[in-house]
């Protein structure tokens, strides 16, 4: 019995060993093939990454004094962008091979300016429909506001944004329509990448323009990704001359607030069997404002209107945008408590109504007083078009000069710069992309030959999304006025960067280039800023 078991055991052992001898080589070959496949995949991934890096577009502005808009001033710094987005800012920035460089030595680098209420011709060209200008705004805007007041304080633009949910039908379809973004935007369809008005706006340092409420990038020669945001402002009318309109507007906000309270309570209960609160009677515009999806814009100048708007905003917990705000200095504390934005014309002049005992009328210190009370100031030009006759000097091409007048009234240089960059970007809902020079934001910047707030300063270069779109010496408008010294390179060069990160020296004497800049542009740099302010003040006195 034991012998038979032993023989059986050895028989099985031999079969197992024989089988392993046949199969093991196959396993080893299969494992080797798997390892080879994994190695090939890794090599392919590395090759794809390398090709992707080769396709990246790098652009660098080198050697300028970078005013970031956040309070920092970096002397002789470099701004490096990758595919239109700022990759690095500072000194000793490594430039990848093939980086396009722009020499800004001896000049200043600022964030691109953001122009509110800009003429549609800037992006639409000669064929853009444009209404005549009256006292700094379109006749169409004036008529819309008057109609809004007559209709009881409703929003003055008749779009799906401003109708009630029950008037539209399916609420979710409306929501999808509003959140569709700029893909189907009318501004994309009408954008003219070769508009001469766009060139002139870039010459003024404007890289983003408010076009009927849409934030549009001024890209030359291309139409992709020009509309950054299309629906961030909803307009309402408010006038003490129309008390029924104020009552109607207040009732709409109260109804909308009641709905939101019920909806939040319904969400907290989490009862699937309970029906969602009805949306009937809810005003779509008020809903967007109370949900912090849009900003409410009011056009107001008189003290009573401003005071009423501030208290109305505090009652319902939203931040108003007030366009005009001429007598804002008389109620600055209330506007500050409301967290208001004020869009002002610094040179606006209106006398006080002598029939009133209270303070009133315009004041050059308006912007400074509002800013001290916590109101965020944005500056716009008297006329939002581009003028070649009549009121030249008060149009959108002189937006920095308008901000400089606010400085004359006591506003700080930093706040004046923010009034034409950061704050307008916030109002348009694009501050995450433009308005300051910060890593991760779009590379939209301008290079100037002096202080941007000085009336004699010229924009030498403009960069939008990491591409050079304006060079003063190559455009016919201002090339003949105070041309750059011959020692400065006028062309954008592609410099080969060594693998060790050191840049090849540019042709010519770089030190002479820097000295040439200092001699030609001294009025706007360093010590020249103080003199520029004095000269600006003299100029403003003459203008007044």
C-alpha positions in Angstrom: 0.0 0.0 0.0 2.8 2.4 0.9 4.7 1.5 -2.2 1.7 2.3 -4.5 1.3 5.7 -2.8 4.9 6.5 -3.2 4.9 5.6 -6.9 1.7 7.7 -7.3 3.3 10.7 -5.6 6.5 10.5 -7.7 4.4 10.1 -10.9 2.5 13.3 -10.1 5.7 15.1 -9.3 7.2 14.2 -12.6 4.1 15.4 -14.5 4.2 18.7 -12.6 7.9 19.2 -13.3 7.4 18.4 -16.9 4.6 20.8 -17.3 6.5 23.6 -15.6 9.4 23.0 -17.9 7.1 23.5 -20.9 5.1 26.5 -19.6 7.8 28.5 -17.7 9.6 29.8 -20.8 6.2 31.1 -22.1 5.5 32.9 -18.9 9.0 34.5 -18.9 8.6 35.6 -22.5 5.1 37.0 -21.8 6.5 38.9 -18.7 9.3 40.3 -20.8 6.8 41.5 -23.5 4.7 43.2 -20.8 7.8 45.0 -19.5 8.8 46.1 -22.9 5.3 47.4 -23.6 5.4 49.4 -20.4 8.8 50.9 -21.3 7.5 51.8 -24.8 4.4 53.5 -23.3 6.7 55.5 -20.9 8.9 56.6 -23.8 5.8 57.6 -25.8 4.5 59.7 -22.9 7.8 61.4 -22.5 8.0 62.1 -26.2 4.4 63.5 -26.1 5.3 65.7 -23.1 8.5 66.9 -24.9 6.4 67.7 -28.1 3.9 69.6 -25.9 6.6 71.7 -24.4 8.0 72.5 -27.8 4.5 73.7 -28.9 4.2 76.1 -25.9 4.6 79.8 -26.7 6.7 81.8 -24.3 6.9 85.6 -24.3 8.9 87.8 -21.9 9.1 91.5 -21.2 12.6 92.1 -19.9 14.2 94.8 -17.9 11.3 97.1 -17.2 10.1 98.5 -13.9 7.0 96.4 -13.3 4.1 98.0 -11.5 2.0 95.0 -10.7 -1.1 96.8 -9.5 -1.0 95.0 -6.1 1.2 97.6 -4.5 4.5 96.0 -5.6 7.1 97.8 -7.9 9.8 95.5 -9.2 12.8 97.3 -10.6 14.4 95.8 -13.8 12.2 92.7 -13.6 11.0 90.2 -16.1 7.4 89.1 -16.9 7.3 85.7 -18.5 4.1 84.3 -20.0 3.3 80.8 -21.3 0.5 80.4 -23.8 -0.8 83.8 -22.9 -0.8 83.3 -19.1 1.8 84.9 -16.7 4.2 82.1 -15.7 6.7 84.1 -13.6 7.5 87.7 -12.5 10.7 88.8 -10.9 14.5 89.0 -11.3 16.6 86.1 -12.6 13.6 84.5 -14.3 14.6 81.4 -16.4 13.7 81.9 -20.0 13.0 78.6 -21.9 14.6 78.1 -25.3 12.9 80.0 -28.1 11.3 82.6 -25.8 10.3 85.8 -27.6 11.6 88.8 -25.6 10.7 92.5 -25.6 13.3 94.8 -24.1 11.6 97.3 -21.7 14.8 98.7 -20.2 14.3 102.1 -18.8 10.5 101.9 -19.2 7.6 101.1 -17.0 5.3 98.0 -17.3 1.7 98.3 -16.1 -1.4 96.1 -16.3 -3.5 96.8 -19.3 -6.2 99.4 -18.8 -9.9 98.4 -18.5 -12.3 101.0 -20.1 -15.9 101.0 -18.9 -18.8 102.0 -21.1 -16.5 102.0 -24.2 -17.7 102.8 -27.7 -18.8 99.7 -29.6 -16.6 100.9 -32.5 -13.5 99.8 -30.6 -14.2 96.1 -31.2 -16.9 96.4 -34.0 -15.0 98.8 -36.3 -16.5 101.2 -38.7 -19.7 99.2 -39.2 -20.6 99.2 -35.5 -23.9 100.9 -34.8 -23.3 103.8 -32.6 -25.7 106.3 -31.0 -24.8 110.0 -30.6 -23.1 111.0 -27.3 -24.8 113.4 -24.9 -23.0 114.5 -21.7 -20.9 111.4 -21.5 -23.5 108.7 -22.3 -25.5 107.5 -25.2 -28.9 108.9 -26.1 -30.1 105.2 -26.1 -29.0 104.8 -22.5 -30.9 108.0 -21.6 -34.1 106.8 -23.3 -33.8 103.3 -21.7 -33.5 104.8 -18.3 -36.5 107.1 -18.9 -38.5 104.1 -20.1 -37.4 102.1 -17.1 -38.6 104.8 -14.7 -42.0 105.0 -16.5 -42.4 101.2 -16.2 -42.0 101.3 -12.5 -38.3 100.8 -11.9 -37.8 97.7 -13.9 -34.5 97.0 -15.6 -34.0 99.1 -18.7 -32.8 96.3 -21.0 -35.5 93.9 -22.2 -33.6 90.7 -22.3 -34.3 87.2 -20.8 -32.1 88.4 -17.9 -34.7 91.0 -16.9 -38.0 89.0 -17.2 -39.7 87.0 -14.5 -39.2 83.3 -14.4 -42.9 82.6 -14.9 -42.9 84.7 -18.1 -40.2 82.6 -19.7 -41.6 79.1 -19.2 -38.9 76.6 -18.3 -36.7 78.0 -15.6 -33.9 75.6 -16.2 -33.8 76.5 -19.9 -33.4 80.1 -18.9 -30.6 79.3 -16.5 -28.8 77.3 -19.2 -29.3 80.2 -21.6 -27.7 82.7 -19.1 -24.8 80.4 -18.3 -24.0 79.5 -21.9 -21.2 82.2 -21.7 -19.7 83.9 -24.6 -19.6 81.1 -27.1 -22.7 82.3 -28.8 -22.1 86.0 -28.1 -23.1 88.7 -30.5 -19.8 90.4 -29.6 -17.9 87.4 -31.0 -19.9 87.8 -34.2 -19.4 91.5 -34.6 -15.7 91.6 -33.4 -13.4 93.2 -36.0 -9.8 92.2 -35.3 -8.5 94.8 -37.8 -10.5 97.8 -36.5 -8.5 101.1 -36.5 -10.4 102.2 -33.4 -8.9 99.2 -31.6 -5.4 100.3 -32.6 -6.1 103.7 -31.2 -7.5 102.2 -28.0 -4.4 100.1 -27.6 -2.3 103.3 -28.1 -4.1 104.6 -25.1 -3.1 101.5 -23.1 -6.6 99.9 -23.1 -6.5 96.1 -23.5 -10.0 95.3 -22.2 -13.1 97.2 -23.1 -16.6 97.1 -21.7 -18.8 96.6 -24.8 -22.5 96.9 -23.8 -21.8 95.1 -20.5 -19.5 92.5 -22.0 -15.7 92.4 -21.2 -13.9 92.2 -24.5 -10.2 91.6 -25.1 -8.6 93.9 -27.7 -6.9 91.2 -29.7 -5.5 92.2 -33.1 -5.6 89.8 -36.0 -7.5 87.0 -34.2 -11.0 86.4 -32.9 -10.6 83.5 -30.5 -11.4 84.0 -26.8 -12.1 87.7 -27.1 -15.2 87.8 -24.9 -14.3 87.0 -21.3 -17.6 87.7 -19.6 -20.9 88.9 -21.0 -23.4 89.1 -18.1 -22.1 90.6 -14.9 -24.2 93.8 -14.7 -28.0 94.1 -14.4 -29.3 97.7 -14.7 -32.1 99.1 -12.5 -33.7 102.6 -12.3 -34.0 104.5 -9.1 -35.3 108.1 -8.9 -37.0 110.0 -6.1 -39.0 111.7 -8.9 -40.7 108.3 -9.5 -41.7 106.9 -6.0 -44.0 104.3 -7.6 -41.1 102.9 -9.4 -39.1 102.6 -6.2 -42.0 100.9 -4.5 -42.3 98.4 -7.4 -38.6 97.7 -7.3 -38.6 97.1 -3.6 -41.6 94.8 -3.9 -39.7 92.7 -6.5 -36.7 92.3 -4.4 -38.8 91.5 -1.3 -40.7 88.8 -3.3 -37.4 87.4 -4.6 -35.8 87.4 -1.1 -38.8 85.5 0.3 -38.4 82.9 -2.4 -34.7 82.5 -1.7 -35.5 82.0 2.1 -38.0 79.3 1.3 -35.8 77.6 -1.1 -32.8 77.5 1.3 -35.1 76.1 4.0 -36.4 73.5 1.6 -32.8 72.5 0.8 -31.9 72.2 4.4 -34.9 69.9 5.2 -33.8 67.6 2.4 -37.2 66.0 2.0 -37.4 64.5 -1.5 -41.2 64.1 -1.2 -41.7 67.8 -0.6 -42.1 70.0 -3.7 -39.7 72.8 -4.4 -41.0 76.3 -3.6 -42.8 77.9 -6.6 -40.9 80.4 -8.7 -43.9 82.3 -9.9 -43.5 86.1 -9.6 -39.7 86.0 -9.0 -37.9 88.7 -10.9 -34.9 87.1 -12.8 -32.7 90.2 -12.4 -33.3 90.5 -8.7 -32.6 86.8 -8.3 -29.2 87.1 -10.0 -28.3 90.0 -7.8 -29.4 88.4 -4.6 -27.5 85.2 -5.5 -24.4 87.3 -6.1 -24.3 86.1 -9.7 -24.5 89.7 -11.1 -24.0 93.2 -9.9 -26.8 95.7 -9.8 -26.0 98.9 -11.6 -27.8 102.2 -11.0 -27.4 105.6 -12.7 -27.6 108.3 -10.1 -26.0 111.6 -9.2 -28.3 113.4 -6.7 -27.8 113.0 -3.0 -31.3 111.7 -2.3 -31.0 109.0 -5.0 -27.6 107.9 -3.8 -28.7 107.7 -0.2 -31.8 105.7 -1.1 -29.7 103.3 -3.2 -27.2 102.8 -0.4 -29.9 102.0 2.2 -31.8 99.8 -0.3 -28.6 97.8 -0.9 -27.9 97.4 2.8 -31.5 96.2 3.4 -31.2 93.4 0.8 -27.5 92.6 1.3 -26.0 93.3 -2.2 -23.2 95.7 -3.4 -24.5 98.3 -5.9 -22.6 99.8 -8.8 -23.4 103.5 -9.1 -22.7 105.1 -12.4 -22.3 108.9 -12.0 -22.2 109.4 -8.2 -21.6 113.2 -8.7 -22.8 114.1 -5.2 -21.4 110.9 -3.6 -19.1 112.9 -1.4 -22.1 114.2 0.6 -23.2 110.6 1.5 -19.8 108.8 1.3 -20.3 107.1 4.7 -23.5 105.4 3.7 -22.1 104.3 0.3 -19.1 102.9 2.1 -21.3 100.9 4.5 -23.2 99.5 1.5 -19.9 98.4 -0.1 -20.7 100.3 -3.2 -18.7 100.7 -6.4 -18.7 104.2 -7.9 -18.0 104.9 -11.6 -17.1 108.6 -11.8 -15.9 111.2 -14.2 -13.2 113.0 -12.3 -13.6 116.2 -14.3 -17.4 116.3 -14.1 -18.5 119.8 -13.1 -22.0 120.7 -12.0 -22.8 123.6 -9.7 -24.9 123.2 -6.6 -28.6 123.9 -6.7 -28.8 127.2 -4.9 -32.4 126.5 -3.9 -31.1 123.8 -1.5 -29.5 124.4 1.9 -27.7 121.1 2.0 -24.3 120.4 0.4 -24.4 119.5 -3.2 -22.9 119.8 -6.7 -19.7 118.3 -8.0 -16.4 118.4 -6.2 -12.9 117.5 -7.5 -12.3 115.8 -4.1 -15.3 113.4 -4.8 -13.1 110.4 -5.6 -10.8 110.9 -2.7 -13.6 111.3 -0.2 -15.4 108.2 -1.5 -12.3 106.2 -1.4 -11.5 107.2 2.2 -14.9 105.8 3.2 -14.4 102.4 1.6 -16.1 103.0 -1.8 -14.2 101.3 -4.7 -13.6 103.9 -7.4 -13.6 103.3 -11.1 -12.9 106.2 -13.5 -14.4 106.6 -17.0 -14.0 109.3 -19.6 -16.4 112.1 -20.2 -17.2 110.6 -23.7 -16.8 106.9 -24.2 -16.0 107.2 -27.9 -12.8 108.2 -29.8 -12.9 111.8 -30.9 -10.8 113.6 -33.4 -12.4 117.0 -33.1 -14.6 119.0 -30.8 -14.0 117.4 -27.4 -10.6 115.8 -27.9 -8.9 115.4 -24.6 -12.1 114.3 -22.9 -12.6 111.0 -24.8 -11.6 107.5 -24.0 -8.1 108.0 -25.4 -7.4 110.2 -22.4 -8.6 107.8 -19.7 -5.3 108.0 -17.7 -5.6 111.8 -17.7 -9.1 111.5 -16.3 -7.7 109.3 -13.5 -4.9 111.9 -13.0 -7.5 114.6 -12.2 -8.8 112.4 -9.4 -5.2 112.5 -8.1 -5.3 116.2 -8.2 -8.4 116.0 -6.0 -6.5 114.0 -3.4 -6.8 110.4 -4.6 -3.6 108.4 -4.2 -1.6 107.2 -7.3 -2.2 103.6 -6.4 -6.0 104.1 -6.1 -6.0 106.1 -9.4 -4.3 103.2 -11.1 -6.7 100.7 -9.6 -9.6 103.0 -10.9 -8.6 102.2 -14.5 -7.5 98.6 -14.0 -8.4 96.5 -11.0 -11.8 98.0 -10.0 -13.3 98.0 -13.6 -12.2 94.4 -13.9 -14.1 93.6 -10.7 -17.2 95.4 -12.0 -17.1 93.4 -15.2 -16.4 90.1 -13.4 -13.0 89.4 -15.0 -10.7 90.3 -12.1 -9.5 86.7 -12.0 -8.0 87.2 -15.4 -7.0 90.9 -15.9 -6.4 94.0 -13.8 -3.2 93.2 -12.1 0.1 91.5 -13.1 0.1 88.3 -11.1 1.2 84.7 -11.8 -1.7 82.8 -13.3 -3.5 85.8 -14.8 -3.6 86.7 -18.5 -0.5 88.5 -19.8 -2.2 91.7 -20.7 0.2 94.6 -20.1 1.4 97.9 -21.5 4.9 99.4 -21.6 5.2 103.2 -21.2 7.9 105.7 -21.4 6.9 107.3 -18.0 4.2 107.5 -15.4 0.9 106.3 -16.8 -0.9 109.2 -15.1 1.3 111.9 -16.7 -0.3 113.6 -19.6 2.9 113.5 -21.7 3.5 109.7 -21.3 3.1 107.5 -24.4 2.3 103.8 -24.5 5.3 102.3 -26.4 4.0 98.7 -26.5 0.8 96.8 -25.7 0.7 93.0 -25.1 -2.6 91.1 -25.0 -2.6 87.4 -24.0 1.1 87.1 -24.3 1.3 88.6 -27.9 2.6 92.0 -29.0 -0.4 93.8 -30.5 0.8 97.4 -30.6 4.2 99.1 -31.2 4.1 102.9 -31.3 7.0 103.1 -33.8 5.1 100.9 -36.3 1.8 102.6 -36.2 1.1 105.9 -38.1 -0.9 107.6 -35.3 1.9 108.6 -32.8 5.2 107.3 -34.4 6.2 110.9 -35.4 5.7 112.3 -31.9 8.8 111.9 -29.7 10.1 108.8 -31.4 12.2 106.4 -29.4 16.0 107.0 -29.4 17.9 105.1 -32.1 19.7 103.0 -29.5 16.5 101.2 -28.5 15.6 98.0 -30.4 12.3 98.6 -32.2 11.6 95.0 -33.2 10.5 92.0 -31.3 13.3 89.5 -31.4 13.4 85.7 -30.8 16.5 85.1 -28.8 18.0 81.7 -28.5 18.4 80.8 -24.8 21.2 78.4 -23.8 20.4 75.2 -21.9 22.0 76.6 -18.8 19.4 79.4 -18.7 21.7 82.3 -19.6 20.4 84.6 -22.3 22.6 85.5 -25.3 23.6 89.2 -25.2 21.6 91.4 -27.6 23.2 93.0 -30.5 24.7 96.4 -29.8 25.7 98.0 -26.6 23.0 97.1 -24.0 24.3 99.8 -21.6 23.9 102.5 -24.2 20.4 101.3 -24.8 19.5 101.7 -21.1 21.1 105.2 -21.0 19.2 106.2 -24.1 15.9 105.3 -22.4 16.7 107.2 -19.3 17.6 110.3 -21.2 14.5 110.1 -23.5 12.0 109.1 -20.8 13.2 110.7 -17.6 10.0 112.7 -17.1 8.0 109.6 -16.0 10.6 107.7 -14.0 11.5 108.0 -10.3 12.2 111.6 -9.5 10.3 112.7 -12.6 7.0 111.5 -11.1 6.8 114.5 -8.7 7.5 116.9 -11.5 4.9 115.2 -13.6 2.3 115.8 -11.0 3.1 119.5 -10.9 3.0 119.8 -14.6 -0.2 117.8 -14.7 -1.7 120.2 -12.2 -0.7 123.2 -14.4 -2.2 121.5 -17.4 -5.4 120.8 -15.6 -5.7 124.5 -14.5 -5.4 125.6 -18.1 -7.9 123.0 -19.2 -10.4 124.1 -16.6 
